[in-house]
Amino acid sequence: MRLGAAGAALMAAVLCATVARAQGVQVVQGVQGMQQASLPALKIVGDAIPDSLTGHKGDPARGRAIVLNRQVGLCLLCHSGPFPEERFQGNMAPDLKGAGARWSEGELRLRMVDARKLNPQTIMPPYYRVDGLARVAAGFRGKPILTAEQIEDVVAYLMTLKD
């Protein structure tokens, strides 16, 4: 199934609203006294975030569970991969098979945190960003889709996919 730009944007908005989670978010005063969320600043080097968001490596088993969970990561909505037990895998984004051979941990981390840093037109939602987003339902504002620990778990799992 291929979607036009409007359909892809709608799909990304639905995805963000569906899987948003509230963990590890700091609240700061925003414009005109409104509260807005802020996450720690991340160091981007080239096309990567080289440092772990948590200070340690993630758990690949938990990462695989997030990738396959259609209520948490929703990765298979757009991606396919080496998951023969899973039906209805997406075809709108790169196959996850071999992701650990194609990208470094830091490159995968940046793609998960905010792929728009690499491609402003991407339909992949920013999984660890809360500022500058549009059309976010009130109940999900200021909440990243995944926590820093969940990002590290998914990165650890994707690094195991070498072929």
Summary of the structure (lengths in Angstrom):
residues: 163
radius of gyration: 15.4
end to end distance: 25.2
largest distance: 51.4
contacts: 463
relative contact order: 0.25
helix: 37%
strand: 6%
